[in-house]
């Protein structure tokens, strides 16, 4: 795959990831009416898990490096959202929902790192 096609594929995958984030967030919000931003947490934790898996599988030569680049940078880069998580955490603090703000800040960080670690372990096993 040439550099140009890799670039085009990564951009297209980023668009798909952003659309997938929109769908998943909407589905979670439709079922979960609560101050805590569960949709963003679900998106970031699942994205971290899949990224860990894909990178580990590519490192073990199970997946081509191009798949890791397109999937990791494009699809999962468009799917996951650190900026939204940060903004939602600030918004909870502004609303004086201190417990939910701390849960969003630290809980999401711990869950995302754990998801990435689990994905990496499982990706290394394939």
N, C-alpha and C positions, 0 to 999 in steps of 0.2 A: 504494500500500500504506500503510495507516495505521500509526501508531507502534506500536499494540498488536500488530498482525499481524507487523510487523517484529521486535518483541521476541519473540513466540511462535516465529516461524520461526528466529530466531537461537538460541533455547534448544533447539529440536528439532534443529537442525543441530549444536549442541554435543554433544548426546547421540549423534548418529550419528558424529561425529568421535571421541569417546571409545571407542565400540564398534569403530570402524575401527582405532584405535590398539591396542586389545586383540588384535584379529585379526592385525594385521601383526606386532606384537611376538611373539606366540605362534608365528607361522609362522617368523620369523627365528630365534627361540630353539630351535625344533625342529630346525633345520638347522645351527646354529652353536653348538657347545659350546665356549665360550671365556670367559676372564675379561672381555674387553672387551665393553661393552654395545652390541653392533652393532644390536640392534633399536631402541633409543632413537635411535641415530645415524641409521639409515635413516628413521625417523619424522620426526625434526627436520629433516633435510636435504630430504626430499621435501616436507614441509610448508612449509619456507621457500621452496623453488622455486615451489610452486603459489601461495603468497601473493604472491610477487613478480610472478608472471604475472597473477594476478587483479587486483591493485591497478593495475598498469600498463595492463591492458586496460580497466579501468573508467575510469582517468584519460583514456584515449584515446577514451572513449565507445563502445567496442566492447561492453562489458558494462554493464548498469545499475548504478548506485551501490548499489542494494539487494542485488544479487548479491554485490558486493564486501563489503558489511557482513555479510550472512548467511554467505557462504562464508568470509570472512576471520576475522571475530570468532567466529562460531559453529562451523562445521565445522572449520576449521583451528585455532581456539583449543582445541577439544576434542581434536583429533588430536595436535598438538604438545605437548611437555612439557619445559619448562625445569627444573621442580622435580625430576623424575625423573632428568634428566641430571645435575643438581647432586648429588643424593643418591648416584647410582651412582659419580660421580667421588670423592666423599668415602669411600664404602665401599671403593673400590680403594685409596685412600691408607691407610685404616685397616688393610687387609690387607697393607700395605707393597708394593704393586704400583705402584711409583712411575712407571714408564714408561707403564703403561696408564692410570694416573690423569692424567698430563700429556697423553697422547694424547686421552683423553676430554674433558678440559677445553679444550685449545687446538685440537685437531683438529676437534672438533665445532663450535666457534665459527667457525673459518675455513671449514669446509665449509658451514655454514648460511648464512653471509654470501655465500659464492660462489654457493650455490644460489639465494638470494634475488636476487642481482644478475643471474644468468643468466635466471631467470624474468622479471625486470623487463625485460630487454633483449628477450626473445622476446615478452612480452606487449605491448610497445610496437610490435612489428612487425605485429601483427594488426589 
